[in-house]
Amino acid sequence: MNEKLSMSANKLVAFLQKPSSMFTKEDIISFIQQNDIRMVNFMYPAGDGRLKTLNFVITDLAYLNAILTCGERVDGSSLFSFIEAGSSDLYVIPRFRTAFVDPFAEIPTLSMLCSFFNKDGEPLESAPEHTLHKASKAFTKVTGMQFQAMGELEYYVIAPDAGVFEATDQRGYHESGPYAKFNEFRTQCMSYIAQAGGQIKYGHSEVGNFTLDGYIYEQNEIEFLPVDVEQAADQLMIAKWIIRNLAYKLGYNVTFAPKITAGKAGSGLHIHMRMMKDGKNVMLEDGALSQTARKAIAGMMELAPSITAFGNTNPTSYFRLVPHQEAPTNVCWGDRNRSVLVRVPLGWSAKTDMCMLANPLEKESHFDTSIKQTVEMRSPDGSADLYQLLSGLAVACRHGFELDNALEIAERTYVNVNIHQKENEGKLKSLAQLPDSCEASADCLEKQRAVFEQYNVFSPAMIDGILRKLRSYKDRTLRADLKEDREAMLKLVHEYFHCG
């Protein structure tokens, strides 16, 4: 028995003794039969960024085989704004690799994410998951490498304040209990996410915590491990669904909203990326950031203003993207620098064996730490359409390899100082700024849309739909208009409290 597979939290992986990427229809049927599964759920992301669910009660083998083979028909016009009611039928077909046992279902239930197909049996060009598939495929075609990603999922837990062991306001980073109140909730979420196939790096309490109107607001984070970009989106999608469902079960409220209240830390959705070739991470070269990584960063620098159209999708997003709140406002990158848009985090490039130094009884390990190096995009937030965002980042990194002056762009946009300090005003003025509203973000996307539509990654219909939605907010001057109006800003926050 394979020890790695046996230790998997995903019950199907442990039972079938194979990785989820190798699941077949026969495997799914076998698991259902031998584990007394009575229902199957099809789940799929719609235009509002939320998972939708279709339930099937399993009555016989023939019916189970039929739904797994043929999928089912759904009303596309109720799921996506770009589909007309007159020709709205779509097929949803389960992706067996995403199967997991529903941790909340009273009746034993197996859930799977689905892909959308049109009337001719072809993948729906504007479907979220197919757009990401095309982006990943185009990246590999151009670069010869695989694009991997993982997210830092930040959220607030909200519950009545008992008034004991109160945490220090805005000082909750990695806090332990009893000052952090929701560590057990987070670890239970992590357990369920792992059971659903999520590859988790770690979890912890975050900076944001405060009390308001008799309620505790505590920020937490669950960070994932780098995986294939399509798998990364699926994991984040399921994770948000699990966190919300467990919160509901326990009587908590949860929000991924980018802004909670005035003067307090908002929640981001930082995305880490790395590029792999022949199983090796190519982000480092001789212990330093490689030219390959710098080209990808250059692509993100060029397309950063447009990426906000996928990663910052409602007016409150732009109340988070303001100076001095650990959220980026300018197009630049740097090492271990939280004032930049793209950060190169510590990558274990030191030559010492730290484990041996901390534990004198250990022998030198010669562990290959190069696998850990990533680069981190810090502008996105919880309002993001996960599939569009990761598609946009894959396009941007690919675009870097298509630019003749990529390394010059990377050099010009590099900063190694806090650009918001007064002595660095000159450098700050030389940098382009991120959009400050949904409308401004739409303008940037419209100017750069050809890059995203190249290789048929983003369909014109999808880009048109994104532009319409962003411009419908009419928020071009909203941030300035509400600067001194705290009550109006809080009303806006409430309107988009459960975004994404």
Buried (B, 14 or more C-beta within 10 A) or exposed (E): EEEEBEEBBBBBBBBBEBBBEEBEEEBBBBBBEEEEBEBBBBBBBBBEBBBBEBEBEBEEEEEBBEBBEEBBEBEBBEBBEBBEEEEBEBBBBBBBBBBBBBBEBEEBBBBBBBBBBBEEEEBBBBBBBBBBBBBBBBBBEBBEBBBBBBBBBBBBBBBEBEEEEBBEEBEBBEBEEEBBBBBEBBEBBBBBBBBBBBBBEEBBBBBBBBBEEEEBBBBBBBBBBBBBBBBBBBBBBBBBBBBBBBBEEBEBBBBBBBBBBEEBBBBBBBBBBBBBEEEEBBBBEEEEBBEBBBBBBBBBBBBBBBBBBBBBBBBBBBBBBBEEBEBBBBBBBBBEBEBBBBBBBEBBBEEEBEEEEEEEEEEEEEEEBBBBBBBBBBBBBBBBBBBBBBBBBBBBBBBBBBBEEBBEBBEEBBBEBBBBEEEBEEBBEEBEBBBBBBBBBBBBBBEBBEBBBBBEBBBBBBBBBBBEBBBEBEBBEBBEEBEEEEEEBBEBBEEBBBBB
